[in-house]
Amino acid sequence: MLLGGFATMVWLAATAASGQTLDALSTLNGRWFSEGAHCAKGSTELRVAADRRTMASDGTYEGKAYRSTYLILAVEARRVLTFIQGEARLTATGDPVIWWAMILGPDRFAWRRYDWPRDSMTPARVRRC
């Protein structure tokens, strides 16, 4: 785990030093799996639409196929704010749940609910297959 964190810091520093701008939304394109799992047993394909307003998500979870569409609400340097169409969950204040995809590196991200403390994320990180 320490090496993964170190690699992320090196990548972030190299990106900043090179003057490159990270395109957080484009980074999400591809096939992903949750740490502790394996691509062959359960992965998600994320595809950002050409107009960058939505992102399709197709995958399997516990042997069942699913499909969802995320509305892209905001894009920042290293995070993307999304809303899952049809999301029924509500925050403690009754607002719809919306999610930040927090980019941790070119092949790694984590989810954070908008209503969680700023430094909180889901315990399982997501890795590119």
ABEGO torsion letter per residue (X at the ends): XAAAAAAAAAAAAAAAAAGBBBBAAAAABEBBBBBGBBAAAEBBBBBBBAAGABBBBBBBBGGBBBBBBBBBABBBAABBBBBBBGBABBBAAGBBBBBBBBBAEAABBBBBBAABBAABBBABBBBBX
